[in-house]
Amino acid sequence: MIDILLQPFMTKIASYIKDDFHFLNFIPDEIPEDSLLCTFDVVSLYSNIPHSLGIEAITYWIEKYPGVLPHRIPEDFIIDSICLILNNNYFQFGNLNFKQINGTAMGTKMAPTYATLTLAFLENKLYNEIELKFDSTVKEVFVKSWKRYLDDCFIIWNNAWGNINVLFNILQIKFTMHCSETELPFLDILVIKSKSKLLTDIYYKATDTKQYLHFKSSHPRTCKLNIPYNLARRICTIVKTPDLRTKRLHELSACLTTRGYPHKLIEHGIRKAESIPIHILRNCEKQRDTTDTLAYVSTFNPRHPEIFNLICHNMPILNCSVKMNTVMKDVRLIKSKRQPRNLKKMLTQAKFEDSESTSQISKCNRPRCKICPIIMQGEKIHFLLQTKTSLLKLTLRVSPKMLYMFLIAVIVMINIQEAQKILLTVLLYIEARLKMNAIGFWKLVNIFIHVVKIILEFHPPINAPMRTNYLLGPVTL
């Protein structure tokens, strides 16, 4: 929440740039011929900000723009919350616990905004020092030329102002500086100085192997179809010179060909990107979509059938209810895919346990979980119908998602007519026992019925005698 409250102050920063495309709008076409291209990089930004300096900077911005914060949020709440976050940065390495006493943690949600506002506070001091050392005209030009993205700064320095090393005597944080009279990279842009003119080219690091996603990779097809267009659009946005742009697009075409992309798809993406005027490509102000959206998120697997179209087709079922019709009114349903666990995520983990854990069923202990109060824990499981006790061979942390998967596995073992009856029985039991809300209940009814239809196409039902034993499981939870 602190990050959300502090973000509106970012627009008050004179040097603030959102991304590399935003930076393109601040690059002038012509500059004095004796100018110098310079970049500054803050050394270890997050860990080098003293707590006292950060608190002073945040207080400065709150007092300077008091109308930015909501009226119900007092200044003391913001400062006390930031102090609580800064003084309670804990992390674990191996079996040891540590507390960070200097700077802010890299993973803290508010860290980027907090660091940006702190540097902006120092920049305002820098502007005043520039005015004292030179004059107000130099300060005005300096403020327009000085641009920053997090800890990366860029400036077009006029040598008539003197040696640029004077900035090191003013800045209070350690910087590394790079200067050039010809060309200099900043973010993904290579700024080229040709006499008094400035040109831009796309910048690739020396270590960039251009290993774009292979066309035969197991990813959603829509993702792969849009890669040539988005890469070509990026080139057309940054590179304005026609000859240089054509050269970069040919390089992109050759690179995508080696990654298995069809030639027609590459050419279509390039033509589509070239047809957009440069002023539209560099327009950072996008119209915001105010339509309420409801995302259907599923893990991508090419072997799984897609049920999104079935959900959209049966959405009118929800509208039959007066209550649900009000809830789902003017809501746009969209499809989204999450990345499944790849080999790297399977083989690596953030924490390693030295001791062997005992196989057992345990609660997930999530505050909103409705399964934990009724789940049976332990190292053994007793089957009522078979009067048999089995020793568990794996560890299960039971959650609502696991219960849904279990219900689907049970439903697979019956035909579609019986599936609908037992499904409604089980879900009614869940609704009464777990007190699910109406939206969640009817969402399960709708989705499960169609999941059963799809699953039964690939898995035939088992025989009737075994079916009876399995059906009694969910009802006797």
N, C-alpha and C positions, 0 to 999 in steps of 0.2 A: 504494500500500500504506500510506503514511503516513496518508492520509485515512481509510482503513478502521480503522487502529489508534487514531486519535484520536477517531473518532465516538462510541464508548461514553462518553467523558467528557461529551458534550453533555447526557446525562440527569442529570448531577450539578449542572447549572446551575439555580439557583432561578428565574431569570427566563426560562428557555427556553420558547419556544412553537414548535410544529412548523409550523403554518399558521393561517389565519384561523379554521377550524373549531375548532382546538385553543384558540384565544384566546377563543372564545365561552364555554367552560367556566369561565373565570376571571373573567368579568364578573359582579359582584354585582347582585342585583335592587334593592337599596337602598343609598344612600350618604348621608353627612351633607349637609344642604342647602347648606352653604356650601363644598362641595368644588369643585375645579377640574379640568377635563379637560385633560391636557397630553400632547403628543407630542414626542419628541426624535429628530432625524435626524443621524447622524454625517456630517460633511463629508469626502468622499473617503476612505472607510474604508480600503480596501486600500492606497492609496499613503501614508497618514498613520500607519501603524503602524511605528515604528522597529524594526529587527531585534533590538536588545537587549531592548526591551519584549516582543516576541513570544516570544523564547527564554525570558525570565524567566517569562512566563505559562505556557508549556507545561511548564516545569520544575516550576512550582508545582502544576499539576494532576496531574502524574505522581507527585510526592512525596506529595500529599495522598491520592490514591487509588491506591496501589501495586498493588492486586489487579486493577485493570482491564486492564492489559496482560498478554498471555500471558507465562508464565515464561521462555520461550525468547528473548523480545525484551528486550534490555537497554536501560536508559534512554539510555546514550550513543549507541546506534544511532539512536534517535528524534531526539535533538538534533543529531547530526552530519548526518543526512539532511535535516532542516529547514534547517540552515545551507547545505547544498549546494544545495538548491532556491532559497533566498532569494538566494544570491550568484551564481546562474547563470540569471538571467532575461534572455534575449536575444530581440530581435524585429527585424524588418526593415521599413523604410519606403522605398519606392522601391528604389534601388540601395545604400542605406546600412544598415549594421547597428548596432544600439544595445544597450546593456546597462543594465538598470534597477538603480539603486543604492539607491533608497529604497522601502520598502514591499514588497508582494508583487504579482505579476502577476495581472490579472483572470482569465486563462485557466488558472491553475494549479489542478490538481485539489483540492489541500488548502486552497486559499484561503478558502472559506466557513467550514470547520471551524476553521482557524487564527485567522481574524478573530473568530469567535464566542467561542472560548476566551480570546482576549486581552481582549475587552471584558468577559467574565465575570470575569476576574482584576481588572480595574479596578472592576467593580461590587462585588466583595467589599471592596475598599478604601473604596468609597462607603458601603457598609453600616456599616462601622466608624466612618467619619466622622460619619454620621448619629447613631449611638449616642453618640458623644462630644459632639456639638452639642446633641442633645436628650436622649433616654433610651432604654432598651431596649424600652419599649412602642412608641414611635414607630418604632424600627428594625424591630420585628416586623411592624407594619402596612405600613411602607414596602416591605419585602421581598415581602409578599404582593401589593401593588399594582403593583410595578414589573415589567413584562413587556416582552420584547424578541424581535423577529424579525430576525436579522442586525444591520443598523444602524438599524432602526426601533424606538424605545422608546415605551412608553405607561405612564402613571401617573395615578392619581386622587389629586390633591394636596389635603390638608386644609388650608384656610387658617389653621386654628388653629396650625399648625406655623410659620407665618411666611411671608415672601415666598419664592416658589419660585426666585428668582434666586440663592439661596444655593448651589444645585446647581452653578452655573457656576464657583464658586470651588473646588469640590471635584473636579470632573471634569477629567481630564488630556487629553482629546481634544476637539477643536472640535465643538460641536453647534449645530444650529439648532432653536429651540424654537417651538412653537405651542400656545397655550392658549385655552380657551373655557369659558364658563359654561353654554352651551346644547348644542352639538353639535360633534363633532370626528371626522374620518375617520381610520381606522387599518387598513392593508391594504385589503381589500375591504369593510370594515364601517364604517358610520356610527354612532357611539355618540351617543345622544341623551339628554340629562339633562332630565328633567321633574320639577322640584322635588327630591324625594329619591329618585326612581326612575330607573333606567337602562333605556333601550330600544335596540334595534338595528335598523338598516335596511341594505339593500344600498347600496353606494356606487359610483357611476360618476364617473369624471373628466369634466371639462368637454369634453375632447377625444375622449371615447369616442363613436364614431359607430354602435356596435352593428352593425357589418358582419359578422354571423355568416355561416358558410359557406352559400352558396346551395344550395337543394335540387337544382338542376340541375347543380351543379358535378361535375367528374369526380373523385369520391372513392368509396371503398367504401360500398355502400348501408347496411351495418350502422352505419357511422359517422354517417351523416345521420339514420338512424332514431332514434338515441339522443340526439341533440342537444336536442330539446325537453324530454325527461325530465330530462337532467342540468342544464339551465339552470333548470328549474322546481324541481328538488330543491335547488339552490343557494339559490334564493330562500326556499324553505320552511325551510331550515336556519338562515339568517341572520335572517329576519324572523319574529318570534314573534307580534306583534300581529295578530289576525285581519283587521281592516279594511285595515290597511296591506299585509298579505300578499296579499289579494285584489286590491288596486289594482296591485301590482307584477306579479302573474301576468297581469292583463289587459293591461298594457303589454307584457309579454313575448309574449303571444299576437298582439298587433297587429304587433309587430316581426318575428316569425317569418313572419307572413302576407305581409309585404312581401318576405321573402326566399324566397318560393315554396313554403313548407311547407304540406302539406294540412291543412285545418282539423281533420279527424278525428285525424290524427297528433298535432297540438298538444294537443288536448283529452285524448287518451289519456295523453300524457306528464304533463300537469298533474294529472289525476286520480290517476295512479299516485304522483306525488310527494306529493300532499296526503294520501294514505291512510297514509303512514308517520308514526308518532308522533314528536314533536319530540325525545324523549330518545334514540330510536334514530338519528335524523339527526345528532345532536350527539355520538354515541358515537364517539370517536376510536380506540378499541381494537378493531382488526379481527383476526379469527382468521386465522392464517397458514396458507396451504396448503403442506403438507409434501410433496405429491406431486411426483415428478420430472417435469419437462415438457421436451419436445423441440419447439422452434419451427421450423415450416416458414415461412421468410421469402421473399417474392417481391415484386418491384416491381409496384405496381398499374398496370394498363392495362386499360380496359374492352374493348379489342379482343382481349385474350388469353383463351383458354379457361382455366377453372379446373381444375387437376389435383389439388387437395388431396384431393377425394373419391376420386379414383383411387388416390392414395397410401394413404389410410386403408383402402380396400377391399383393397389388395394387401399390407398390412402382414403378414398371416399368412405370406407368402413368407419373410420374414426369420425368423419363428419356426420354420421348418423346420430351420434350422441350430441345433445345440446351443449353439454359442458366441453367436450372435446372439440366441437366445432368452433367454440369461442377461443379455445387455446391455440388451435392450429390455423386460425384465420390469418391470412396474409403472411404465411410462413413458407419460405422457399426451401425445399429439401435438396441438399447437395450431397454428392458422393465424395468420400475421401479415403485414401489408403494409407495405412501405417506400414512402415518397413518391418518385415519379420526379422527375427534374430538370425544374423549371418554367422559364418564360421568364427569370425573374430570375437563376436559377443559370446559365443558358446564356449570358447577356449579361454577367455580372459574374464577377470572379475576384479572389482575394486577392493575387495577384502578377502583374505585367505584365512581359513580356519586350520589350526594345527591339530586340534582334537577331532576325533570321529564322532559324529552326531548319531543319536539313536533314532531308528525309524519309528515314526509315530504320526498320528493325526493331531493337529493343533489348530487353535483359533488364529485368525488373521489379526484380531485385536484392533481393527479399524474402528474409529468412533461411530461411524454411521452404519456399520455392518449389522444386519438383522439376523444373520446366520449364527454368529458366535453364541448368543444366549441358549441355543437349542442343540448345538453340535456336541457329539460325544467324543471326548479326547482319550488318548491312550495309545499303547503299543500293540494292542490286539483289537480285533473286531469280531463281534458275535452275530451270526446269522440266525434270526428267529425261526424261520421256516425249516432250516436244515439242522437246527440245534447243534451247530458246529462253531468252533472258535478257530480263527486263523491268525497267524502272526504276520504283521505287516512287513513288507520287504522294501518299502520306500516311505519317504517323509512327505506328508501332504499338509499344506496350510490351506484350510478350507475357506473359501470366499464365495460370494454370490455368483461370480463367473463360473466357478467350478460346479456349483449346483446346476446352473443352466446346461452346462456340457453333459452332466450326468443325466438330466432329463432327456436330452436329445438322444443319448445312447440308449435309454430305455425305450423311447418311442420308435427307434429304428426297428425294434424287434416285433412290432405289431403292424397290422395293415392300416391303411389310411383312415378307414371309418372308425376303427377302434382307437386310433391315435388321437383323433379329435376329441373323443369322449374322455379318454384318460388324461389328455392334456388339460382340458378344462377342469377336470376334477383336481388335478395336481395344482394347477394355478390358483384355483379357488382356495385350496388348502394353504398355499403360500400367502395369498392375500389376507386370509383370516389370521394366520399364525404370525406372519411377519409384518402385517399392517402396511402393505405396499400402497402407494398412491395410485389413482386411477390411470394416470398416464403410463406409468411403468407396467401396470398389470395388462392393459389392453395392447400395449406395445409387444409384450411377450406373447400374448395370444396370437396376434397377427403374424409376427415373425416366425414363431415356432411352427405354426401350421404349414407355412410355405417351405420352411426348412425341411420338415418331414417329407413333404411331397418330392422335394429334390433329392433328399437322401435315399428314399425308397426306390428311386430310379436306378441307383447304383448298387444298393444293398437290398437284396430280397429279404422278406420277413422270415423269421425262423418258425419252427413247427409249433403247433398249438400247446402241447404239454409244457414245454419250457417257458412258453409265453406267460402262463399264469403265475409262475413263481416270480418272474421279473416284474410283473405289474404290481405286486403287493409291496415292493420295496419303497417307492416314493410315498405311498399313502401312509405307511407306518413310520415315517420319519420321527 
